[in-house]
């Protein structure tokens, strides 16, 4: 495992664009109130998300952990096919119950490639913005749609318009999730 520290997101992006022959294993934002979680093995896919949704990558120091790989295929991902997802988690005031599907969603996304920004600025709740690469296999895509519907608050699949509209956006059932802690 190799580690590399970057003083800001611009230097991280520049390095990712030039990186070849590596598999990313972790990207960390050095912040007390915001976390980044991702599941992209390909640096170019992460750059695509950084360019498409720059607000999900706040300013600050980043640390990357990566390993060398000789079997990367940069054509495995269709970078224009990503779903935007919003999820949350909040603790009820007088009980040990969490509402929101964020934890189950992240668990269910283990089989997909995704990038997640978690905002912890408010102690009462946690919000997350997630970008998921749409699988090309129809059965996997249907599985992803079901996972997002069950666990997210909101999700939208790319329809080629470049915008979130009533045609491509859906409300999920993630607010209705109750988890005992």
N, C-alpha and C positions, 0 to 999 in steps of 0.2 A: 504494500500500500504506500502510495505517495501522497503527501499533503502539500498544499500551496495556499498561501494567504494573499488576499487582494485588498487593497485599501478602499476600493469603491466598486460599484457595479459596472462602470464603464471599463475598467481594467479587466474585470472578470469576463465581460462579454467579448472583449478583444481577444483574450486568451482562448476562450471557448471556440471562437471562430477559427483560430489557427490550430487548435488541438486536433491531432489525428492519432489513431491507433490506441485510444484509451477508452476505458469504461468508467463512467462516473459512479462513485458509490455513495457520496454524500456531499451536499452543499449546505453550509450553515451560515446564517446571518448572525453576526455578533451583536445581539440586542437582548435586553431584558423583557421587552414587551411584545416582540414579534418573532415568530419562528417561520422558517421555510422548510418545507418537506417536499421531496420530489422522488419520483421513480422513473427517471429517464436514464438509460444507459448511454445514450448518444449525445455528445456535447452540442451538436448542431440542432437537435430537437429542443434543447434548453434555450439556445439562442433564439429560436423561432418564438418561443413563448415570451422571452424577455422583450423581443421587438413588438410582439402583438399585444402585450399587456404590461407595459413598463411600470404601472403603478403597483403591480404585485411584487415588484422587486424594489424595496425601499433603499435609500442611500445608506451606506454603512460599510463596514468591513465584512468580507466574506472569506470563508475557509472551504476549500474543496479537497475531498479525498478521492483519489482515483487510482486505477491500476492499468497497466499496459495490456493491450490486447491486439492480437494479429488477425482476428477473425471478425472485425467490424464490417458491417455492410450498411452504408449510409442510405441505401435505397429502401430499407425496411419500413420507413415511416413516410406517410403522406402528411407533410407538415401543415397542409391546409385543412386537415380533418381533425379538429380538436373541439371538444365540448367544454363550455364554460359552466362551472358549478359553484354555487354558494351554499354553505352549510353553517350550522351554529351549534353551540352547546351552552346551556345556562343551568345553574344550580338553583333549585327552588329554595326560597328563603328559610322555611321552617322544616325542611326535611332533607334527607340524604338522597334526593332524587334529582337526576339530570334530565333536562328536556333537550331535544335536538338529536339529530342523527350523525353528528360529526364523528364520534368514535366508531360506530358501526360502519359508517361510510369509508373511513380510512382503512378499516380492516377488510371490507369488501373490495376495495380498489387494489388489493395486494397483487392481483393478477394482471393489472393494467399499468400502462406507463402514464404517470401524472406528475404534476408540479403543484405544490400547495403552499400558500402563504397563510399563516395563522396569526391573527391579531389578538393579543392579550392585554390591550391597553385599558380595558374596563374590567375590574375584578368580578363583576356580576355575570359576565358572559364572555365567550370566545367565539369569534367569527373566522371563517376560512374561505378564501377564494382558491378554487382549484381549476386547473386546466388538464383535461384528460385526452390522450390521443385516442381517437376513434379506431377500434379494431376493424380490419378489413373483412374478417370472417363474419358472416351474417348472424350466426348463432352467438358469437361473442359480443357483437354489437347489441343484440336484443338483451343479452345478460347485463351489459353496461346500462342500457336504458332502464331496466328493472331496478338495478342497484341505485341509480340516481333518483328514480321516482320514489323508492322506498326510504331513502336516507338523506336526501338533500332538501333544502328549502326551495331552491330554484336551479334550473339548468337549461342550457340552450345548446343545440347542435348547429354546427356551421351549415348554412344552406347556400353559401356562395355569395350572399348579399353583403357580407362584411359588417352586418348590424344584428343586434338582438331585436327581434320583432315578434309579433303575435304568431307568426308562422313557425318560428323555430324555438320559441321559449316555452317552458313548462314549469308549473309549480309542483314541487315534490311534497312528500308527506313527512319530511324530516323533522318538522316542528312537533309532530304528534308522537315522536319516539320518546319513551320514558325508560330510563336506565337507573336502577338502584346502585348506589355506590357504598 
